[in-house]
Amino acid sequence: SNLSNDIQGAKLFASLPGNVRWLEQVTGDKKEAVGFNPSSGEFVWNIGDVPAGTGMVRPRLFLAFNVIITPGEDALGKRALLVKDIRISGTDSFTKTVLESIVSDVTTDLKEDLQTTSKDWSVVE
């Protein structure tokens, strides 16, 4: 979402841990603008322009993708890391200031998924 001025050249950067594999299944807005590097596990979503009010008075931007995780024994009973080092950047079109925000890692603690409950979020045998 974007509450203030229009943003130009927005990009989202993130990485997958070594035990998480990208599945080439992407859905959402501007999905054709997603690039993934299988060697490094890094991906970039070249969002582009984000008008002011996106996520409030305009629809929010959305991207979803599938991954497979192969957790180690040390992960049993814990939440597993799925996506890390998430940051978004862009330029405020009015002030010309470069904006950057770091976002929390995504784990199997998927509270936004209404089809799951807390018993589904930990690694089990």
C-alpha positions in Angstrom: 0.0 0.0 0.0 1.0 3.6 -0.4 -0.7 6.3 1.6 1.3 9.4 0.6 2.6 10.7 -2.7 2.9 8.7 -5.9 5.9 6.3 -6.0 8.0 5.7 -9.1 10.1 2.7 -9.8 9.0 0.6 -6.8 10.8 -2.8 -6.4 10.5 -5.5 -3.9 13.6 -7.6 -3.1 13.7 -10.9 -1.2 15.6 -14.1 -0.8 14.7 -17.8 -0.2 16.7 -19.7 2.4 18.7 -22.7 1.1 16.1 -25.2 2.1 13.3 -23.5 0.3 12.7 -24.0 -3.5 10.9 -21.6 -5.9 8.0 -23.3 -7.9 7.5 -20.9 -10.8 3.9 -20.5 -9.8 3.1 -16.8 -9.5 -0.2 -15.0 -9.3 -1.3 -11.4 -8.6 -0.7 -8.0 -9.9 2.2 -7.4 -12.3 3.2 -11.0 -12.0 5.1 -10.8 -15.3 7.5 -8.4 -13.5 8.9 -11.0 -11.2 12.4 -12.2 -11.7 14.0 -15.1 -9.8 17.6 -16.2 -9.7 17.8 -19.9 -8.8 21.5 -19.8 -8.1 21.2 -17.1 -5.4 17.6 -17.7 -4.3 16.9 -14.0 -4.8 13.9 -12.5 -6.4 12.8 -9.1 -7.5 9.3 -7.8 -8.2 9.6 -4.8 -10.4 6.3 -3.1 -9.3 6.8 0.2 -11.1 4.6 3.1 -10.3 2.4 3.0 -7.2 -0.2 5.8 -7.1 -1.0 7.6 -3.8 -3.9 5.9 -2.0 -3.0 2.4 -3.2 -4.3 0.0 -0.5 -6.7 2.6 0.9 -8.9 4.3 -1.7 -7.4 2.3 -4.6 -7.0 -1.5 -4.6 -3.8 -2.8 -2.9 -1.2 -4.5 -5.0 -0.9 -8.3 -4.4 1.6 -11.0 -5.3 1.6 -14.6 -4.3 3.9 -17.5 -5.2 4.4 -21.1 -4.2 7.5 -22.6 -2.6 8.5 -26.0 -1.2 10.4 -26.3 2.0 12.6 -29.2 3.2 13.0 -28.5 6.9 15.8 -30.1 8.9 15.2 -32.0 12.2 16.2 -28.9 14.1 13.0 -27.3 12.8 10.6 -29.8 14.4 7.9 -28.1 16.5 9.0 -24.6 15.3 7.9 -22.2 12.7 10.0 -22.5 9.5 11.5 -19.5 7.6 10.1 -19.2 4.0 11.2 -15.8 2.7 13.9 -13.5 4.2 15.7 -10.2 3.6 12.5 -8.5 2.3 12.8 -4.9 1.4 10.9 -2.5 -0.9 12.3 0.7 -2.4 11.0 3.4 -4.7 11.2 7.2 -5.3 8.6 9.6 -4.0 7.5 11.4 -7.2 6.9 14.7 -5.4 10.0 15.1 -3.2 12.3 12.9 -5.3 13.4 11.1 -2.1 14.4 7.5 -2.4 12.3 5.5 0.1 13.2 2.1 1.4 11.5 -0.1 3.9 12.5 -3.5 5.4 9.8 -6.0 6.0 9.6 -8.9 8.5 10.6 -12.3 7.2 7.8 -14.6 6.2 7.6 -17.9 8.2 5.0 -20.7 8.3 3.3 -18.6 11.0 0.7 -17.6 8.3 -1.9 -15.8 10.4 -3.3 -14.1 7.3 -4.3 -17.5 5.8 -7.8 -17.9 7.1 -7.8 -21.6 6.1 -5.1 -22.4 8.7 -4.8 -22.3 12.5 -1.9 -22.1 14.9 -1.6 -25.9 15.0 -0.8 -25.8 11.2 2.1 -23.4 11.5 4.9 -25.6 13.0 7.0 -28.2 11.4 5.8 -31.8 12.2 7.0 -35.3 11.2 
